[in-house]
Amino acid sequence: MELKTLKELNEQELNKIKQLYAVVMECKAGGDMRELKSETEHLYAKAMQCKVAGDMDGVREYGLQAIVLYQAMEVNTLEEAAAENTKIDGVLIPELMHEGVVRKNLGLPKTTGLY
């Protein structure tokens, strides 16, 4: 699966990433990341459903949003990685959630660009 680098993103994609980062910064300022973590887990669940359905565009869309959010959250400790949910819409959520789990389970490669 080919991912874009920062230079290859169009304006709409860049704006989406900026919005995601802004949401994370708001949550960090408020001190409670639980709701954001839960929403990010929902994005992961949607991406997993797309993977099962063979919808690779959906895998990329939802998976990369989850990756951007986890990167912005700067998940570094077990406490920060602890999942808020165990199952979402039939998708089992790993106990520890972070960018690497999303990449591995969705088959999204690590790039040198934004994602």
C-alpha positions in Angstrom: 0.0 0.0 0.0 1.5 3.3 -1.1 1.2 6.2 1.3 1.8 9.9 0.5 4.6 12.0 1.9 3.9 15.5 3.3 4.8 17.1 -0.1 2.3 14.8 -1.9 -0.7 15.8 0.2 -3.4 18.0 -1.4 -4.8 21.0 0.4 -7.9 19.1 1.7 -5.7 16.3 3.2 -3.5 18.9 4.9 -6.5 20.7 6.3 -7.8 17.5 7.7 -4.5 16.8 9.4 -4.4 20.3 10.9 -7.9 19.8 12.2 -6.9 16.5 13.9 -3.9 18.1 15.5 -6.0 21.0 16.7 -8.4 18.6 18.4 -5.6 16.9 20.2 -4.1 20.1 21.4 -7.5 21.2 22.8 -7.8 17.9 24.6 -4.3 18.1 26.0 -5.0 21.6 27.3 -8.1 20.3 29.0 -6.2 17.5 30.6 -8.6 14.7 29.6 -7.7 12.5 26.7 -10.2 9.6 27.3 -12.8 10.8 24.9 -10.3 11.5 22.2 -8.7 8.1 22.7 -12.1 6.5 22.4 -12.8 8.4 19.2 -9.5 7.3 17.8 -10.3 3.7 18.7 -13.6 4.1 16.7 -11.5 5.2 13.7 -9.4 2.1 14.1 -12.5 -0.1 14.3 -13.9 1.5 11.1 -10.5 0.9 9.3 -10.6 -2.7 10.5 -14.1 -3.2 9.1 -12.9 -1.7 5.8 -10.0 -4.1 5.8 -12.3 -7.1 6.2 -14.6 -5.7 3.4 -11.6 -5.2 1.1 -12.0 -1.4 1.0 -8.4 -0.3 1.0 -9.3 3.3 0.5 -11.3 3.1 3.7 -8.4 1.4 5.5 -6.1 4.3 4.4 -8.6 7.0 5.3 -9.6 5.9 8.7 -6.3 4.2 9.6 -4.3 7.3 8.7 -6.6 9.5 10.8 -6.0 7.2 13.7 -2.3 7.3 13.1 -2.2 11.1 13.0 -4.2 11.3 16.2 -1.9 8.8 18.0 1.2 10.7 16.8 -0.2 14.0 18.0 -1.2 12.4 21.4 2.4 11.3 21.8 1.6 7.9 23.4 4.7 7.0 25.4 3.6 5.1 28.5 1.5 2.1 29.2 -1.1 4.3 30.9 -1.3 6.5 27.8 -1.6 3.4 25.5 -4.3 1.7 27.6 -7.4 1.4 25.4 -10.7 2.9 26.5 -12.8 0.2 24.7 -12.6 -3.5 24.4 -14.9 -4.0 21.4 -16.4 -1.5 19.0 -19.1 -2.6 16.4 -17.8 -6.2 16.6 -14.1 -5.2 16.3 -11.9 -6.3 19.2 -9.7 -3.4 20.4 -6.2 -4.4 21.6 -5.5 -3.6 25.2 -2.7 -1.2 24.2 -3.4 1.2 21.4 -0.8 3.4 19.6 0.4 4.2 16.2 2.4 1.0 15.8 -0.6 -1.2 16.6 -2.7 0.6 14.0 0.1 0.3 11.3 0.7 -3.4 12.1 -2.9 -4.5 12.2 -4.0 -2.6 9.1 -0.8 -3.3 7.1 0.1 0.4 6.8 3.8 0.9 6.3 5.9 3.4 8.2 7.0 6.2 5.9 9.5 9.0 6.2 6.7 11.5 5.5 3.9 12.7 7.7 2.4 9.3 8.4 
